[in-house]
Amino acid sequence: MFASIDEFLREWQPEAEGTQKVLDNLTDASLAQQVTADHRTLGRLAWHLTTTFDEMVAGHTGLQFEAAKFGEPVPATAKEIADAYRRTNESMIGAIRDQWTDETLTEERDMYGEMWTIETVLKVLFTHQIHHRAQMTVLMRQAGLKVPGLYGPSKEEWTAIGGQPPKI
């Protein structure tokens, strides 16, 4: 999927920006939203995405950067989560630029009992973020929040510009 560090960073940037927009639209009250009592809350999902950098990237690849720590309790406020994601993402990007080369992508690391290339780790990080961000947008709608457009205008954004979302 990624032939170079620059390619990963070009693809990662808009995805991370989309995740940041979602996190920035959370409210403290919305953090408790969940589908059912036995599923993760919106706050838990947001924190899971934020701490995955520490668990997956720092914890298994050896990349050194400042990250929100995996296993720490979910912060009490949406702003704390959004700020932690922003700082962690910026730190990871800087570390990737400073510590890895294109050749690093072919190196293997033990990931959950399997040997994965760094490129595979980045691909899984990429898709993992998209997967959980999609779950979060459903919970945001249930919580009555506006969902930001990610791959085009959201329903709310269509309405704000005086248009109608396409009928499918």
Phi and psi in radians as a Rosetta constraint file:
Dihedral C 1 N 2 CA 2 C 2 CIRCULARHARMONIC -2.094 0.35
Dihedral N 2 CA 2 C 2 N 3 CIRCULARHARMONIC 2.035 0.35
Dihedral C 2 N 3 CA 3 C 3 CIRCULARHARMONIC -1.554 0.35
Dihedral N 3 CA 3 C 3 N 4 CIRCULARHARMONIC -0.251 0.35
Dihedral C 3 N 4 CA 4 C 4 CIRCULARHARMONIC -2.632 0.35
Dihedral N 4 CA 4 C 4 N 5 CIRCULARHARMONIC 2.825 0.35
Dihedral C 4 N 5 CA 5 C 5 CIRCULARHARMONIC -1.067 0.35
Dihedral N 5 CA 5 C 5 N 6 CIRCULARHARMONIC -0.758 0.35
Dihedral C 5 N 6 CA 6 C 6 CIRCULARHARMONIC -1.051 0.35
Dihedral N 6 CA 6 C 6 N 7 CIRCULARHARMONIC -0.689 0.35
Dihedral C 6 N 7 CA 7 C 7 CIRCULARHARMONIC -1.105 0.35
Dihedral N 7 CA 7 C 7 N 8 CIRCULARHARMONIC -0.792 0.35
Dihedral C 7 N 8 CA 8 C 8 CIRCULARHARMONIC -1.017 0.35
Dihedral N 8 CA 8 C 8 N 9 CIRCULARHARMONIC -0.855 0.35
Dihedral C 8 N 9 CA 9 C 9 CIRCULARHARMONIC -1.109 0.35
Dihedral N 9 CA 9 C 9 N 10 CIRCULARHARMONIC -0.638 0.35
Dihedral C 9 N 10 CA 10 C 10 CIRCULARHARMONIC -1.116 0.35
Dihedral N 10 CA 10 C 10 N 11 CIRCULARHARMONIC -0.714 0.35
Dihedral C 10 N 11 CA 11 C 11 CIRCULARHARMONIC -1.316 0.35
Dihedral N 11 CA 11 C 11 N 12 CIRCULARHARMONIC -0.633 0.35
Dihedral C 11 N 12 CA 12 C 12 CIRCULARHARMONIC -1.198 0.35
Dihedral N 12 CA 12 C 12 N 13 CIRCULARHARMONIC -0.688 0.35
Dihedral C 12 N 13 CA 13 C 13 CIRCULARHARMONIC -0.933 0.35
Dihedral N 13 CA 13 C 13 N 14 CIRCULARHARMONIC -0.935 0.35
Dihedral C 13 N 14 CA 14 C 14 CIRCULARHARMONIC -1.172 0.35
Dihedral N 14 CA 14 C 14 N 15 CIRCULARHARMONIC -0.525 0.35
Dihedral C 14 N 15 CA 15 C 15 CIRCULARHARMONIC -1.201 0.35
Dihedral N 15 CA 15 C 15 N 16 CIRCULARHARMONIC -0.762 0.35
Dihedral C 15 N 16 CA 16 C 16 CIRCULARHARMONIC -1.144 0.35
Dihedral N 16 CA 16 C 16 N 17 CIRCULARHARMONIC -0.667 0.35
Dihedral C 16 N 17 CA 17 C 17 CIRCULARHARMONIC -1.098 0.35
Dihedral N 17 CA 17 C 17 N 18 CIRCULARHARMONIC -0.701 0.35
Dihedral C 17 N 18 CA 18 C 18 CIRCULARHARMONIC -1.099 0.35
Dihedral N 18 CA 18 C 18 N 19 CIRCULARHARMONIC -0.747 0.35
Dihedral C 18 N 19 CA 19 C 19 CIRCULARHARMONIC -1.115 0.35
Dihedral N 19 CA 19 C 19 N 20 CIRCULARHARMONIC -0.718 0.35
Dihedral C 19 N 20 CA 20 C 20 CIRCULARHARMONIC -1.084 0.35
Dihedral N 20 CA 20 C 20 N 21 CIRCULARHARMONIC -0.699 0.35
Dihedral C 20 N 21 CA 21 C 21 CIRCULARHARMONIC -1.069 0.35
Dihedral N 21 CA 21 C 21 N 22 CIRCULARHARMONIC -0.743 0.35
Dihedral C 21 N 22 CA 22 C 22 CIRCULARHARMONIC -1.078 0.35
Dihedral N 22 CA 22 C 22 N 23 CIRCULARHARMONIC -0.866 0.35
Dihedral C 22 N 23 CA 23 C 23 CIRCULARHARMONIC -1.085 0.35
Dihedral N 23 CA 23 C 23 N 24 CIRCULARHARMONIC -0.674 0.35
Dihedral C 23 N 24 CA 24 C 24 CIRCULARHARMONIC -1.179 0.35
Dihedral N 24 CA 24 C 24 N 25 CIRCULARHARMONIC -0.321 0.35
Dihedral C 24 N 25 CA 25 C 25 CIRCULARHARMONIC -1.631 0.35
Dihedral N 25 CA 25 C 25 N 26 CIRCULARHARMONIC -0.029 0.35
Dihedral C 25 N 26 CA 26 C 26 CIRCULARHARMONIC -1.313 0.35
Dihedral N 26 CA 26 C 26 N 27 CIRCULARHARMONIC 2.673 0.35
Dihedral C 26 N 27 CA 27 C 27 CIRCULARHARMONIC -2.047 0.35
Dihedral N 27 CA 27 C 27 N 28 CIRCULARHARMONIC 2.836 0.35
Dihedral C 27 N 28 CA 28 C 28 CIRCULARHARMONIC -1.026 0.35
Dihedral N 28 CA 28 C 28 N 29 CIRCULARHARMONIC -0.744 0.35
Dihedral C 28 N 29 CA 29 C 29 CIRCULARHARMONIC -1.124 0.35
Dihedral N 29 CA 29 C 29 N 30 CIRCULARHARMONIC -0.577 0.35
Dihedral C 29 N 30 CA 30 C 30 CIRCULARHARMONIC -1.238 0.35
Dihedral N 30 CA 30 C 30 N 31 CIRCULARHARMONIC -0.324 0.35
Dihedral C 30 N 31 CA 31 C 31 CIRCULARHARMONIC -1.058 0.35
Dihedral N 31 CA 31 C 31 N 32 CIRCULARHARMONIC -0.420 0.35
Dihedral C 31 N 32 CA 32 C 32 CIRCULARHARMONIC -1.504 0.35
Dihedral N 32 CA 32 C 32 N 33 CIRCULARHARMONIC -0.114 0.35
Dihedral C 32 N 33 CA 33 C 33 CIRCULARHARMONIC -1.121 0.35
Dihedral N 33 CA 33 C 33 N 34 CIRCULARHARMONIC 2.337 0.35
Dihedral C 33 N 34 CA 34 C 34 CIRCULARHARMONIC -2.624 0.35
Dihedral N 34 CA 34 C 34 N 35 CIRCULARHARMONIC 2.767 0.35
Dihedral C 34 N 35 CA 35 C 35 CIRCULARHARMONIC -1.195 0.35
Dihedral N 35 CA 35 C 35 N 36 CIRCULARHARMONIC -0.897 0.35
Dihedral C 35 N 36 CA 36 C 36 CIRCULARHARMONIC -2.497 0.35
Dihedral N 36 CA 36 C 36 N 37 CIRCULARHARMONIC 2.941 0.35
Dihedral C 36 N 37 CA 37 C 37 CIRCULARHARMONIC -1.077 0.35
Dihedral N 37 CA 37 C 37 N 38 CIRCULARHARMONIC -0.387 0.35
Dihedral C 37 N 38 CA 38 C 38 CIRCULARHARMONIC -1.754 0.35
Dihedral N 38 CA 38 C 38 N 39 CIRCULARHARMONIC 0.294 0.35
Dihedral C 38 N 39 CA 39 C 39 CIRCULARHARMONIC -2.030 0.35
Dihedral N 39 CA 39 C 39 N 40 CIRCULARHARMONIC 2.822 0.35
Dihedral C 39 N 40 CA 40 C 40 CIRCULARHARMONIC -1.090 0.35
Dihedral N 40 CA 40 C 40 N 41 CIRCULARHARMONIC 2.523 0.35
Dihedral C 40 N 41 CA 41 C 41 CIRCULARHARMONIC -1.340 0.35
Dihedral N 41 CA 41 C 41 N 42 CIRCULARHARMONIC 2.909 0.35
Dihedral C 41 N 42 CA 42 C 42 CIRCULARHARMONIC -1.042 0.35
Dihedral N 42 CA 42 C 42 N 43 CIRCULARHARMONIC -0.709 0.35
Dihedral C 42 N 43 CA 43 C 43 CIRCULARHARMONIC -1.113 0.35
Dihedral N 43 CA 43 C 43 N 44 CIRCULARHARMONIC -0.718 0.35
Dihedral C 43 N 44 CA 44 C 44 CIRCULARHARMONIC -1.126 0.35
Dihedral N 44 CA 44 C 44 N 45 CIRCULARHARMONIC -0.740 0.35
Dihedral C 44 N 45 CA 45 C 45 CIRCULARHARMONIC -1.093 0.35
Dihedral N 45 CA 45 C 45 N 46 CIRCULARHARMONIC -0.781 0.35
Dihedral C 45 N 46 CA 46 C 46 CIRCULARHARMONIC -1.073 0.35
Dihedral N 46 CA 46 C 46 N 47 CIRCULARHARMONIC -0.737 0.35
Dihedral C 46 N 47 CA 47 C 47 CIRCULARHARMONIC -1.239 0.35
Dihedral N 47 CA 47 C 47 N 48 CIRCULARHARMONIC -0.653 0.35
Dihedral C 47 N 48 CA 48 C 48 CIRCULARHARMONIC -1.009 0.35
Dihedral N 48 CA 48 C 48 N 49 CIRCULARHARMONIC -0.815 0.35
Dihedral C 48 N 49 CA 49 C 49 CIRCULARHARMONIC -1.057 0.35
Dihedral N 49 CA 49 C 49 N 50 CIRCULARHARMONIC -0.725 0.35
Dihedral C 49 N 50 CA 50 C 50 CIRCULARHARMONIC -1.174 0.35
Dihedral N 50 CA 50 C 50 N 51 CIRCULARHARMONIC -0.711 0.35
Dihedral C 50 N 51 CA 51 C 51 CIRCULARHARMONIC -1.520 0.35
Dihedral N 51 CA 51 C 51 N 52 CIRCULARHARMONIC -0.124 0.35
Dihedral C 51 N 52 CA 52 C 52 CIRCULARHARMONIC -1.107 0.35
Dihedral N 52 CA 52 C 52 N 53 CIRCULARHARMONIC -0.526 0.35
Dihedral C 52 N 53 CA 53 C 53 CIRCULARHARMONIC -0.997 0.35
Dihedral N 53 CA 53 C 53 N 54 CIRCULARHARMONIC -0.771 0.35
Dihedral C 53 N 54 CA 54 C 54 CIRCULARHARMONIC -1.197 0.35
Dihedral N 54 CA 54 C 54 N 55 CIRCULARHARMONIC -0.866 0.35
Dihedral C 54 N 55 CA 55 C 55 CIRCULARHARMONIC -1.160 0.35
Dihedral N 55 CA 55 C 55 N 56 CIRCULARHARMONIC -0.882 0.35
Dihedral C 55 N 56 CA 56 C 56 CIRCULARHARMONIC -1.458 0.35
Dihedral N 56 CA 56 C 56 N 57 CIRCULARHARMONIC -0.899 0.35
Dihedral C 56 N 57 CA 57 C 57 CIRCULARHARMONIC -1.452 0.35
Dihedral N 57 CA 57 C 57 N 58 CIRCULARHARMONIC -1.023 0.35
Dihedral C 57 N 58 CA 58 C 58 CIRCULARHARMONIC -1.172 0.35
Dihedral N 58 CA 58 C 58 N 59 CIRCULARHARMONIC -0.736 0.35
Dihedral C 58 N 59 CA 59 C 59 CIRCULARHARMONIC -1.221 0.35
Dihedral N 59 CA 59 C 59 N 60 CIRCULARHARMONIC -0.481 0.35
Dihedral C 59 N 60 CA 60 C 60 CIRCULARHARMONIC -2.037 0.35
Dihedral N 60 CA 60 C 60 N 61 CIRCULARHARMONIC -0.327 0.35
Dihedral C 60 N 61 CA 61 C 61 CIRCULARHARMONIC -1.825 0.35
Dihedral N 61 CA 61 C 61 N 62 CIRCULARHARMONIC -0.294 0.35
Dihedral C 61 N 62 CA 62 C 62 CIRCULARHARMONIC 1.552 0.35
Dihedral N 62 CA 62 C 62 N 63 CIRCULARHARMONIC -0.030 0.35
Dihedral C 62 N 63 CA 63 C 63 CIRCULARHARMONIC -1.110 0.35
Dihedral N 63 CA 63 C 63 N 64 CIRCULARHARMONIC 2.285 0.35
Dihedral C 63 N 64 CA 64 C 64 CIRCULARHARMONIC -1.746 0.35
Dihedral N 64 CA 64 C 64 N 65 CIRCULARHARMONIC 2.037 0.35
Dihedral C 64 N 65 CA 65 C 65 CIRCULARHARMONIC -2.819 0.35
Dihedral N 65 CA 65 C 65 N 66 CIRCULARHARMONIC 2.834 0.35
Dihedral C 65 N 66 CA 66 C 66 CIRCULARHARMONIC -1.394 0.35
Dihedral N 66 CA 66 C 66 N 67 CIRCULARHARMONIC 2.147 0.35
Dihedral C 66 N 67 CA 67 C 67 CIRCULARHARMONIC -2.404 0.35
Dihedral N 67 CA 67 C 67 N 68 CIRCULARHARMONIC 2.626 0.35
Dihedral C 67 N 68 CA 68 C 68 CIRCULARHARMONIC -1.058 0.35
Dihedral N 68 CA 68 C 68 N 69 CIRCULARHARMONIC 2.310 0.35
Dihedral C 68 N 69 CA 69 C 69 CIRCULARHARMONIC -1.421 0.35
Dihedral N 69 CA 69 C 69 N 70 CIRCULARHARMONIC 2.222 0.35
Dihedral C 69 N 70 CA 70 C 70 CIRCULARHARMONIC -1.062 0.35
Dihedral N 70 CA 70 C 70 N 71 CIRCULARHARMONIC 2.378 0.35
Dihedral C 70 N 71 CA 71 C 71 CIRCULARHARMONIC 1.648 0.35
Dihedral N 71 CA 71 C 71 N 72 CIRCULARHARMONIC -0.222 0.35
Dihedral C 71 N 72 CA 72 C 72 CIRCULARHARMONIC -1.255 0.35
Dihedral N 72 CA 72 C 72 N 73 CIRCULARHARMONIC 2.624 0.35
Dihedral C 72 N 73 CA 73 C 73 CIRCULARHARMONIC -1.103 0.35
Dihedral N 73 CA 73 C 73 N 74 CIRCULARHARMONIC 2.679 0.35
Dihedral C 73 N 74 CA 74 C 74 CIRCULARHARMONIC -1.098 0.35
Dihedral N 74 CA 74 C 74 N 75 CIRCULARHARMONIC 2.232 0.35
Dihedral C 74 N 75 CA 75 C 75 CIRCULARHARMONIC -1.032 0.35
Dihedral N 75 CA 75 C 75 N 76 CIRCULARHARMONIC 2.772 0.35
Dihedral C 75 N 76 CA 76 C 76 CIRCULARHARMONIC -1.357 0.35
Dihedral N 76 CA 76 C 76 N 77 CIRCULARHARMONIC -0.356 0.35
Dihedral C 76 N 77 CA 77 C 77 CIRCULARHARMONIC -2.147 0.35
Dihedral N 77 CA 77 C 77 N 78 CIRCULARHARMONIC 2.628 0.35
Dihedral C 77 N 78 CA 78 C 78 CIRCULARHARMONIC -1.109 0.35
Dihedral N 78 CA 78 C 78 N 79 CIRCULARHARMONIC -0.640 0.35
Dihedral C 78 N 79 CA 79 C 79 CIRCULARHARMONIC -1.086 0.35
Dihedral N 79 CA 79 C 79 N 80 CIRCULARHARMONIC -0.697 0.35
Dihedral C 79 N 80 CA 80 C 80 CIRCULARHARMONIC -1.071 0.35
Dihedral N 80 CA 80 C 80 N 81 CIRCULARHARMONIC -0.721 0.35
Dihedral C 80 N 81 CA 81 C 81 CIRCULARHARMONIC -1.155 0.35
Dihedral N 81 CA 81 C 81 N 82 CIRCULARHARMONIC -0.858 0.35
Dihedral C 81 N 82 CA 82 C 82 CIRCULARHARMONIC -1.059 0.35
Dihedral N 82 CA 82 C 82 N 83 CIRCULARHARMONIC -0.744 0.35
Dihedral C 82 N 83 CA 83 C 83 CIRCULARHARMONIC -1.151 0.35
Dihedral N 83 CA 83 C 83 N 84 CIRCULARHARMONIC -0.689 0.35
Dihedral C 83 N 84 CA 84 C 84 CIRCULARHARMONIC -1.141 0.35
Dihedral N 84 CA 84 C 84 N 85 CIRCULARHARMONIC -0.707 0.35
Dihedral C 84 N 85 CA 85 C 85 CIRCULARHARMONIC -1.079 0.35
Dihedral N 85 CA 85 C 85 N 86 CIRCULARHARMONIC -0.822 0.35
Dihedral C 85 N 86 CA 86 C 86 CIRCULARHARMONIC -1.001 0.35
Dihedral N 86 CA 86 C 86 N 87 CIRCULARHARMONIC -0.880 0.35
Dihedral C 86 N 87 CA 87 C 87 CIRCULARHARMONIC -1.105 0.35
Dihedral N 87 CA 87 C 87 N 88 CIRCULARHARMONIC -0.783 0.35
Dihedral C 87 N 88 CA 88 C 88 CIRCULARHARMONIC -1.131 0.35
Dihedral N 88 CA 88 C 88 N 89 CIRCULARHARMONIC -0.789 0.35
Dihedral C 88 N 89 CA 89 C 89 CIRCULARHARMONIC -1.080 0.35
Dihedral N 89 CA 89 C 89 N 90 CIRCULARHARMONIC -0.815 0.35
Dihedral C 89 N 90 CA 90 C 90 CIRCULARHARMONIC -1.064 0.35
Dihedral N 90 CA 90 C 90 N 91 CIRCULARHARMONIC -0.704 0.35
Dihedral C 90 N 91 CA 91 C 91 CIRCULARHARMONIC -1.144 0.35
Dihedral N 91 CA 91 C 91 N 92 CIRCULARHARMONIC -0.745 0.35
Dihedral C 91 N 92 CA 92 C 92 CIRCULARHARMONIC -1.107 0.35
Dihedral N 92 CA 92 C 92 N 93 CIRCULARHARMONIC -0.786 0.35
Dihedral C 92 N 93 CA 93 C 93 CIRCULARHARMONIC -1.043 0.35
Dihedral N 93 CA 93 C 93 N 94 CIRCULARHARMONIC -0.790 0.35
Dihedral C 93 N 94 CA 94 C 94 CIRCULARHARMONIC -1.063 0.35
Dihedral N 94 CA 94 C 94 N 95 CIRCULARHARMONIC -0.719 0.35
Dihedral C 94 N 95 CA 95 C 95 CIRCULARHARMONIC -1.171 0.35
Dihedral N 95 CA 95 C 95 N 96 CIRCULARHARMONIC -0.715 0.35
Dihedral C 95 N 96 CA 96 C 96 CIRCULARHARMONIC -1.046 0.35
Dihedral N 96 CA 96 C 96 N 97 CIRCULARHARMONIC -0.803 0.35
Dihedral C 96 N 97 CA 97 C 97 CIRCULARHARMONIC -1.072 0.35
Dihedral N 97 CA 97 C 97 N 98 CIRCULARHARMONIC -0.682 0.35
Dihedral C 97 N 98 CA 98 C 98 CIRCULARHARMONIC -1.462 0.35
Dihedral N 98 CA 98 C 98 N 99 CIRCULARHARMONIC -0.580 0.35
Dihedral C 98 N 99 CA 99 C 99 CIRCULARHARMONIC -1.864 0.35
Dihedral N 99 CA 99 C 99 N 100 CIRCULARHARMONIC -0.341 0.35
Dihedral C 99 N 100 CA 100 C 100 CIRCULARHARMONIC -2.011 0.35
Dihedral N 100 CA 100 C 100 N 101 CIRCULARHARMONIC 2.673 0.35
Dihedral C 100 N 101 CA 101 C 101 CIRCULARHARMONIC -2.111 0.35
Dihedral N 101 CA 101 C 101 N 102 CIRCULARHARMONIC 3.062 0.35
Dihedral C 101 N 102 CA 102 C 102 CIRCULARHARMONIC -1.031 0.35
Dihedral N 102 CA 102 C 102 N 103 CIRCULARHARMONIC -0.576 0.35
Dihedral C 102 N 103 CA 103 C 103 CIRCULARHARMONIC -1.161 0.35
Dihedral N 103 CA 103 C 103 N 104 CIRCULARHARMONIC -0.493 0.35
Dihedral C 103 N 104 CA 104 C 104 CIRCULARHARMONIC -1.025 0.35
Dihedral N 104 CA 104 C 104 N 105 CIRCULARHARMONIC -0.537 0.35
Dihedral C 104 N 105 CA 105 C 105 CIRCULARHARMONIC -1.027 0.35
Dihedral N 105 CA 105 C 105 N 106 CIRCULARHARMONIC -0.458 0.35
Dihedral C 105 N 106 CA 106 C 106 CIRCULARHARMONIC -1.603 0.35
Dihedral N 106 CA 106 C 106 N 107 CIRCULARHARMONIC -0.139 0.35
Dihedral C 106 N 107 CA 107 C 107 CIRCULARHARMONIC -1.211 0.35
Dihedral N 107 CA 107 C 107 N 108 CIRCULARHARMONIC 2.586 0.35
Dihedral C 107 N 108 CA 108 C 108 CIRCULARHARMONIC -1.842 0.35
Dihedral N 108 CA 108 C 108 N 109 CIRCULARHARMONIC 2.572 0.35
Dihedral C 108 N 109 CA 109 C 109 CIRCULARHARMONIC -2.350 0.35
Dihedral N 109 CA 109 C 109 N 110 CIRCULARHARMONIC 2.652 0.35
Dihedral C 109 N 110 CA 110 C 110 CIRCULARHARMONIC -1.316 0.35
Dihedral N 110 CA 110 C 110 N 111 CIRCULARHARMONIC 2.016 0.35
Dihedral C 110 N 111 CA 111 C 111 CIRCULARHARMONIC -2.155 0.35
Dihedral N 111 CA 111 C 111 N 112 CIRCULARHARMONIC 1.821 0.35
Dihedral C 111 N 112 CA 112 C 112 CIRCULARHARMONIC 1.012 0.35
Dihedral N 112 CA 112 C 112 N 113 CIRCULARHARMONIC 0.682 0.35
Dihedral C 112 N 113 CA 113 C 113 CIRCULARHARMONIC 1.489 0.35
Dihedral N 113 CA 113 C 113 N 114 CIRCULARHARMONIC 0.075 0.35
Dihedral C 113 N 114 CA 114 C 114 CIRCULARHARMONIC -2.145 0.35
Dihedral N 114 CA 114 C 114 N 115 CIRCULARHARMONIC 2.760 0.35
Dihedral C 114 N 115 CA 115 C 115 CIRCULARHARMONIC -1.673 0.35
Dihedral N 115 CA 115 C 115 N 116 CIRCULARHARMONIC 2.058 0.35
Dihedral C 115 N 116 CA 116 C 116 CIRCULARHARMONIC -2.046 0.35
Dihedral N 116 CA 116 C 116 N 117 CIRCULARHARMONIC 2.533 0.35
Dihedral C 116 N 117 CA 117 C 117 CIRCULARHARMONIC -1.296 0.35
Dihedral N 117 CA 117 C 117 N 118 CIRCULARHARMONIC 2.779 0.35
Dihedral C 117 N 118 CA 118 C 118 CIRCULARHARMONIC -1.038 0.35
Dihedral N 118 CA 118 C 118 N 119 CIRCULARHARMONIC -0.644 0.35
Dihedral C 118 N 119 CA 119 C 119 CIRCULARHARMONIC -1.026 0.35
Dihedral N 119 CA 119 C 119 N 120 CIRCULARHARMONIC -0.714 0.35
Dihedral C 119 N 120 CA 120 C 120 CIRCULARHARMONIC -1.169 0.35
Dihedral N 120 CA 120 C 120 N 121 CIRCULARHARMONIC -0.717 0.35
Dihedral C 120 N 121 CA 121 C 121 CIRCULARHARMONIC -1.001 0.35
Dihedral N 121 CA 121 C 121 N 122 CIRCULARHARMONIC -0.802 0.35
Dihedral C 121 N 122 CA 122 C 122 CIRCULARHARMONIC -1.152 0.35
Dihedral N 122 CA 122 C 122 N 123 CIRCULARHARMONIC -0.665 0.35
Dihedral C 122 N 123 CA 123 C 123 CIRCULARHARMONIC -1.114 0.35
Dihedral N 123 CA 123 C 123 N 124 CIRCULARHARMONIC -0.752 0.35
Dihedral C 123 N 124 CA 124 C 124 CIRCULARHARMONIC -1.170 0.35
Dihedral N 124 CA 124 C 124 N 125 CIRCULARHARMONIC -0.718 0.35
Dihedral C 124 N 125 CA 125 C 125 CIRCULARHARMONIC -1.005 0.35
Dihedral N 125 CA 125 C 125 N 126 CIRCULARHARMONIC -0.769 0.35
Dihedral C 125 N 126 CA 126 C 126 CIRCULARHARMONIC -1.050 0.35
Dihedral N 126 CA 126 C 126 N 127 CIRCULARHARMONIC -0.934 0.35
Dihedral C 126 N 127 CA 127 C 127 CIRCULARHARMONIC -1.268 0.35
Dihedral N 127 CA 127 C 127 N 128 CIRCULARHARMONIC -0.568 0.35
Dihedral C 127 N 128 CA 128 C 128 CIRCULARHARMONIC -1.058 0.35
Dihedral N 128 CA 128 C 128 N 129 CIRCULARHARMONIC -0.755 0.35
Dihedral C 128 N 129 CA 129 C 129 CIRCULARHARMONIC -1.109 0.35
Dihedral N 129 CA 129 C 129 N 130 CIRCULARHARMONIC -0.796 0.35
Dihedral C 129 N 130 CA 130 C 130 CIRCULARHARMONIC -1.089 0.35
Dihedral N 130 CA 130 C 130 N 131 CIRCULARHARMONIC -0.767 0.35
Dihedral C 130 N 131 CA 131 C 131 CIRCULARHARMONIC -1.004 0.35
Dihedral N 131 CA 131 C 131 N 132 CIRCULARHARMONIC -0.922 0.35
Dihedral C 131 N 132 CA 132 C 132 CIRCULARHARMONIC -1.275 0.35
Dihedral N 132 CA 132 C 132 N 133 CIRCULARHARMONIC -0.546 0.35
Dihedral C 132 N 133 CA 133 C 133 CIRCULARHARMONIC -1.109 0.35
Dihedral N 133 CA 133 C 133 N 134 CIRCULARHARMONIC -0.676 0.35
Dihedral C 133 N 134 CA 134 C 134 CIRCULARHARMONIC -1.100 0.35
Dihedral N 134 CA 134 C 134 N 135 CIRCULARHARMONIC -0.749 0.35
Dihedral C 134 N 135 CA 135 C 135 CIRCULARHARMONIC -1.027 0.35
Dihedral N 135 CA 135 C 135 N 136 CIRCULARHARMONIC -0.716 0.35
Dihedral C 135 N 136 CA 136 C 136 CIRCULARHARMONIC -1.113 0.35
Dihedral N 136 CA 136 C 136 N 137 CIRCULARHARMONIC -0.657 0.35
Dihedral C 136 N 137 CA 137 C 137 CIRCULARHARMONIC -1.145 0.35
Dihedral N 137 CA 137 C 137 N 138 CIRCULARHARMONIC -0.591 0.35
Dihedral C 137 N 138 CA 138 C 138 CIRCULARHARMONIC -1.133 0.35
Dihedral N 138 CA 138 C 138 N 139 CIRCULARHARMONIC -0.816 0.35
Dihedral C 138 N 139 CA 139 C 139 CIRCULARHARMONIC -1.117 0.35
Dihedral N 139 CA 139 C 139 N 140 CIRCULARHARMONIC -0.598 0.35
Dihedral C 139 N 140 CA 140 C 140 CIRCULARHARMONIC -1.090 0.35
Dihedral N 140 CA 140 C 140 N 141 CIRCULARHARMONIC -0.762 0.35
Dihedral C 140 N 141 CA 141 C 141 CIRCULARHARMONIC -1.084 0.35
Dihedral N 141 CA 141 C 141 N 142 CIRCULARHARMONIC -0.749 0.35
Dihedral C 141 N 142 CA 142 C 142 CIRCULARHARMONIC -1.096 0.35
Dihedral N 142 CA 142 C 142 N 143 CIRCULARHARMONIC -0.552 0.35
Dihedral C 142 N 143 CA 143 C 143 CIRCULARHARMONIC -1.462 0.35
Dihedral N 143 CA 143 C 143 N 144 CIRCULARHARMONIC -0.017 0.35
Dihedral C 143 N 144 CA 144 C 144 CIRCULARHARMONIC 1.427 0.35
Dihedral N 144 CA 144 C 144 N 145 CIRCULARHARMONIC 0.277 0.35
Dihedral C 144 N 145 CA 145 C 145 CIRCULARHARMONIC -1.539 0.35
Dihedral N 145 CA 145 C 145 N 146 CIRCULARHARMONIC 2.722 0.35
Dihedral C 145 N 146 CA 146 C 146 CIRCULARHARMONIC -1.346 0.35
Dihedral N 146 CA 146 C 146 N 147 CIRCULARHARMONIC 2.376 0.35
Dihedral C 146 N 147 CA 147 C 147 CIRCULARHARMONIC -1.747 0.35
Dihedral N 147 CA 147 C 147 N 148 CIRCULARHARMONIC 2.218 0.35
Dihedral C 147 N 148 CA 148 C 148 CIRCULARHARMONIC -1.281 0.35
Dihedral N 148 CA 148 C 148 N 149 CIRCULARHARMONIC 2.616 0.35
Dihedral C 148 N 149 CA 149 C 149 CIRCULARHARMONIC -1.168 0.35
Dihedral N 149 CA 149 C 149 N 150 CIRCULARHARMONIC 2.410 0.35
Dihedral C 149 N 150 CA 150 C 150 CIRCULARHARMONIC -2.001 0.35
Dihedral N 150 CA 150 C 150 N 151 CIRCULARHARMONIC -0.796 0.35
Dihedral C 150 N 151 CA 151 C 151 CIRCULARHARMONIC -2.104 0.35
Dihedral N 151 CA 151 C 151 N 152 CIRCULARHARMONIC 0.512 0.35
Dihedral C 151 N 152 CA 152 C 152 CIRCULARHARMONIC 2.516 0.35
Dihedral N 152 CA 152 C 152 N 153 CIRCULARHARMONIC 3.059 0.35
Dihedral C 152 N 153 CA 153 C 153 CIRCULARHARMONIC -1.112 0.35
Dihedral N 153 CA 153 C 153 N 154 CIRCULARHARMONIC 2.485 0.35
Dihedral C 153 N 154 CA 154 C 154 CIRCULARHARMONIC -1.407 0.35
Dihedral N 154 CA 154 C 154 N 155 CIRCULARHARMONIC 3.012 0.35
Dihedral C 154 N 155 CA 155 C 155 CIRCULARHARMONIC -0.943 0.35
Dihedral N 155 CA 155 C 155 N 156 CIRCULARHARMONIC -0.799 0.35
Dihedral C 155 N 156 CA 156 C 156 CIRCULARHARMONIC -1.123 0.35
Dihedral N 156 CA 156 C 156 N 157 CIRCULARHARMONIC -0.665 0.35
Dihedral C 156 N 157 CA 157 C 157 CIRCULARHARMONIC -1.237 0.35
Dihedral N 157 CA 157 C 157 N 158 CIRCULARHARMONIC -0.663 0.35
Dihedral C 157 N 158 CA 158 C 158 CIRCULARHARMONIC -1.013 0.35
Dihedral N 158 CA 158 C 158 N 159 CIRCULARHARMONIC -0.827 0.35
Dihedral C 158 N 159 CA 159 C 159 CIRCULARHARMONIC -1.092 0.35
Dihedral N 159 CA 159 C 159 N 160 CIRCULARHARMONIC -0.725 0.35
Dihedral C 159 N 160 CA 160 C 160 CIRCULARHARMONIC -1.114 0.35
Dihedral N 160 CA 160 C 160 N 161 CIRCULARHARMONIC -0.513 0.35
Dihedral C 160 N 161 CA 161 C 161 CIRCULARHARMONIC -1.636 0.35
Dihedral N 161 CA 161 C 161 N 162 CIRCULARHARMONIC 0.154 0.35
Dihedral C 161 N 162 CA 162 C 162 CIRCULARHARMONIC 1.433 0.35
Dihedral N 162 CA 162 C 162 N 163 CIRCULARHARMONIC 0.294 0.35
Dihedral C 162 N 163 CA 163 C 163 CIRCULARHARMONIC -1.918 0.35
Dihedral N 163 CA 163 C 163 N 164 CIRCULARHARMONIC -3.121 0.35
Dihedral C 163 N 164 CA 164 C 164 CIRCULARHARMONIC -2.059 0.35
Dihedral N 164 CA 164 C 164 N 165 CIRCULARHARMONIC 2.352 0.35
Dihedral C 164 N 165 CA 165 C 165 CIRCULARHARMONIC -1.073 0.35
Dihedral N 165 CA 165 C 165 N 166 CIRCULARHARMONIC 2.577 0.35
Dihedral C 165 N 166 CA 166 C 166 CIRCULARHARMONIC -1.058 0.35
Dihedral N 166 CA 166 C 166 N 167 CIRCULARHARMONIC 2.470 0.35
Dihedral C 166 N 167 CA 167 C 167 CIRCULARHARMONIC -1.475 0.35
Dihedral N 167 CA 167 C 167 N 168 CIRCULARHARMONIC 2.263 0.35
